Structures are given as structure tokens and as C-alpha cells.
Amino acid sequence: MDKKLKVGIIGCGGIGRQKHLPALEGIKEAEVMAFCDIIPERAEILCKQYGGENAKVYTDYRELLKDNSIDVVHVCTPNRSHSPITVDALEAGKHVMCEKPMAASYEEAKKMTDAAKKTGKLLTIGYQYRCMPAPLYLKKMCEHGDLGEIYFAKAHALRRRGVPTWGVFLNEAEQGGGPLIDIGTHALDMTLWMMNNYKPKSVTGSIYKKLGDKPDCGNAFGPWDPKEFTVEDSAFGFITMENGATIILEASWALNTLDEGEGICTLCGTKAGADIKDGLRINSDALGKTVVTKPDLSAGGVQFFKGASSEPKDIECRNWYDAILHGAELRVKPEQAMVVTQILEAIYKSASAGKQINF
């Protein structure tokens, strides 16, 4: 392909700077030509570092979308603005990769999916945990039927003390929630993907803010201002699917627990079980005994050669541009991400109303 795809980045904060732009450097068929941020200095810095010749800087994303030369947009803004920016970009004729979570509500997520269908443009959501070695291998096992019918699962996203203190993470109005919508969304997405089950029946949720008034408690990212901490510090959901399967979701930024780990799922099937808590572990039985196996997912085996490897962000980005250019199947479909948002929203609603939410 001689003509490169022209790319615009909307939101030049941490996720754009640390994930999207470094991954785009490995896409030879694409060139970043537009950078937008409400803080112009951030966009200008990234434009100088990553921008193609004659790349432009914007403070209003609507002005960026008026540029008909832009083919693809990456939305890297706070959660509240994901839906309106994505819908506007799709209607402006751009393909869109939007960061996770898809939106703050199911209604907003549906607007995004509907806009993609209406315009014929591609839309995907940035759930890069699907691109890590253990999930990729486990997904193949699930597709092969090695676990049998998966009827019970846990989605884990637990930090003992890992409250993000920068940006708008603690601002409920901007983010729509705390650890549940931030890291719980990754664990739930991975679990639903493994089960290939996107038909929830009911949800019961519990939301807690018990440690938010203790800013000096050994947080990995330093103390926070309790007045700015307007989201939950932990959340839990009990999800029943239409086929009777059960999923337990647990998420925290601050919780008095030693059972830490995020982007993790536990699967229990009729033939075998699996988890990603200590690498990938498969549990089953053979010859009258219980057995645990751990696949070797490391590259290498030859002296001085570690094998070809790629970061999850690079695998995610490569698949996205292969879908645009060559019709490859999207790794994350908007219809799947929409169900993740639907369940997360139901957990918040259940906790607020004190009752089960039925779909």
C-alpha cells in the first residue's frame, strides 16, 4: 500500500502517550497527522515526538474531525466523553479505536455500536489484556473445548493499595466510577471472552468506599486528597447468565487483602479448570488423580535467541490496522464491549438500589 492511513489522536494524556502512540510507531501503513487535547501543550509535545510532516495540533476534536484526510481516530479521553466523541468521529467518516471502558452507560455504548453499523466504519475498544500470552493460549483452549462447558468463573482485578492519583481517575463525573470501571472492566471483558457468553440474565452488586478517607496508607502512587476521592475504592458483582453460568467480579484500588492481581480470570468447566494467577494453570484429573499443568508460554530455547515477541499493545494495534486494511476479524467487537458496559452499569445500579437488576 503506497498511501498511508492518516491517524488522529484525541486525548494526549497517559494512555495515548504510553500505549497508543508507541504502538502506532510499529504500524508502517499509518501516520499520525493530528493531535488533540484540551491542554495544547500536551498535544504539541506529542506532535513533535510522533507526528508526521505537517501534522497539526487541535484543542477542539470537532475541528480535527473536519479534516477529510484523517482516516482513523484513536479516542484516549476520560470515560465520560468516549461515546459522544466516538459517535461524532464515526459520523465524520473515520474508523475509531476507543479506549476502555467503551462508555459510562449501556445507552451510550449502544449509540456507538449503532453509529458504527449506520456508517459502515469500524469500531473497536482497547481491551489489550486479550493480547497477553496467557489469555491468548487459554482462549485457544476454550475454543478447542478443552475445558468443556464453563459454568462458573471469577474475574479478578484486586489491588491492595493502587489508587491512581493523577488525571481524573478519582472524579466520578468524568470517569463514571472507580476500580470497577477502570480495571474491573478488563477482568470482566476477558472472562466473558473466554466463555464466549454475552447474554447476562441478572446482576447483584456491592460498592464500597471504606478507605478513601485514608490518603496516607501506603498507596503505590502516593497519597490522595480525600475531598477529590468521589468514586468507590472496591466493588463486587454476582452475575448470572441466561444459560445458568455464574460469574463473580471483584475489583479494588484499595482493599485490605493479600489476594492481589488484576486482569485475571478463573474458569471452571466440566472437563477442566484454569486460572491465570501464577502464570497459566490448568487443573483437571487423570488416572484417578487431580492434576495441575502449566504450559510454558515463554519464547526461547535457543542460546542468544529469545524468539519473536510482541507487547500486547502492539498485537492489539496490528490487529486493528489489519482489520481496516485487509478485512481481518476484529479482536474486540463493539457488541462484546457493549455487554461489558451493560453489566458494569448494572452492578452500580444494583448497589445503589439495594436490589438485583434483571435484564
Secondary structure, DSSP 4 states (H G I P E B T S, - for coil): --SPEEEEEE--SHHIIIIIHHHHTT-TTEEEEEEE-SSHHHHHHHHHHH--TT-EEES-HHHHHT-TT--EEEE-S-GGGHHHHHHHHHHTT-EEEEESSS-SSHHHHHHHHHHHHHHT--EEEE-GGGGSHHHHHHHHHHHHTTT-SEEEEEEEEE-SB----STTTT-HHHHSSSHIIIIIHHHHHHHHHHHT---EEEEEEEEE-SSTT---S--TT----GGG--S-SEEEEEEEETTS-EEEEEEESB-S-S--EEEEEEEEESS-EEE-SSS-EEEEEETTEEEEE--------BTTB------HHHHHHHHHHHHHHH-PPPSS-HHHHHHHHHHHHHHHHHHHHTS-EE-
